[in-house]
Amino acid sequence: MLGSLEAKVLGVLEEEESANVREVVEKLNEGDEDLAYTTVGTILDRLYEKGLVERTEEPYKGGSRYVYEYVDFQDEYMDEVIRDVVDLFGDEGVDELRRKVEETAEGVDTDSTEG
């Protein structure tokens, strides 16, 4: 599962397609956030370790820095969520998940047709 900050960082990368740590920090801090460079850097490292972002190293001011790229991980993430539900709750959990998804889908359909 993703934490709320991880989801926000991924949202920035999905929107920007690729960015370095500083660019992600600036984008997040345009809103109500007040995040430190080190915090976002740690989150990006964790997302990379989880395989949810890719990164390349580029030269920068006599050293180097990473540029992170969004990876479309929807299928893998959904598979992981379903495996977790099965592992934690068994068949009953799958039935409950199905019911909740159907309820949510019905609510979305109803809301989207109202004018």
C-alpha positions in Angstrom: 0.0 0.0 0.0 1.0 3.6 -0.6 1.2 6.3 2.0 -0.5 9.6 1.3 2.9 11.4 0.6 4.0 8.6 -1.7 0.7 9.0 -3.6 1.2 12.7 -3.9 4.8 12.3 -5.2 3.6 9.7 -7.7 0.9 12.1 -8.8 3.5 14.8 -9.5 5.6 12.3 -11.5 2.6 11.1 -13.5 1.7 14.7 -14.4 5.3 15.8 -15.2 6.4 12.4 -16.6 9.9 12.9 -15.2 11.5 15.3 -12.6 14.4 15.5 -10.2 13.9 15.8 -6.5 14.0 19.6 -6.5 11.3 19.8 -9.2 9.0 17.4 -7.2 9.5 19.4 -4.0 8.6 22.7 -5.8 5.5 21.2 -7.4 4.3 19.7 -4.1 5.0 23.0 -2.2 2.9 25.0 -4.7 -0.1 23.6 -2.8 -0.5 23.4 0.9 2.6 21.3 1.5 5.8 22.4 3.1 8.1 19.5 2.4 11.9 19.3 2.8 14.1 18.2 0.0 15.4 15.3 2.1 11.9 14.1 2.8 10.9 14.0 -0.9 14.3 12.4 -1.8 13.7 9.6 0.7 10.2 9.0 -0.6 11.5 8.9 -4.2 14.2 6.4 -3.2 11.6 4.2 -1.5 9.3 4.4 -4.6 12.3 3.4 -6.7 13.1 0.4 -4.5 9.5 -0.7 -4.8 9.7 -0.5 -8.6 7.1 2.2 -8.8 9.4 4.8 -10.5 12.4 4.6 -12.7 15.5 6.8 -12.3 18.5 7.8 -14.4 21.6 9.5 -13.2 22.6 12.7 -14.9 25.6 15.0 -14.5 24.8 18.1 -12.4 27.2 20.9 -11.1 30.3 18.7 -11.0 28.5 15.8 -9.5 25.3 13.9 -10.4 21.6 13.7 -9.6 18.8 11.4 -10.3 15.9 12.1 -12.6 12.8 10.0 -11.7 10.2 8.8 -14.2 6.7 7.7 -13.6 6.0 4.0 -14.2 2.5 2.8 -15.1 2.0 0.3 -12.3 -1.8 0.0 -12.2 -2.0 -3.7 -13.1 0.7 -4.7 -10.7 -0.7 -2.6 -7.9 -4.2 -4.0 -8.3 -2.8 -7.6 -8.3 -1.0 -6.8 -5.0 -4.1 -5.3 -3.4 -6.1 -8.4 -4.4 -3.3 -10.7 -3.1 -3.3 -8.8 0.2 -7.1 -9.1 0.5 -7.0 -12.8 -0.1 -4.1 -13.3 2.3 -5.7 -11.3 5.1 -9.4 -12.1 4.7 -9.7 -15.2 2.4 -12.7 -15.7 0.1 -15.0 -13.6 2.4 -12.7 -10.7 1.9 -12.8 -11.1 -1.9 -16.6 -11.1 -1.7 -16.6 -8.0 0.4 -14.2 -6.2 -1.9 -16.4 -7.1 -4.9 -19.4 -5.8 -3.1 -17.7 -2.5 -2.2 -16.4 -2.0 -5.7 -19.9 -2.6 -7.1 -21.3 -0.1 -4.7 -18.7 2.5 -5.5 -19.2 2.0 -9.3 -23.0 2.4 -8.8 -22.4 5.6 -6.9 -20.1 6.9 -9.6 -22.5 6.1 -12.3 -25.4 7.8 -10.5 -23.3 10.9 -9.7 -22.1 11.2 -13.3 -25.6 11.1 -14.8 -27.0 13.8 -12.5 -27.1 17.3 -14.0 
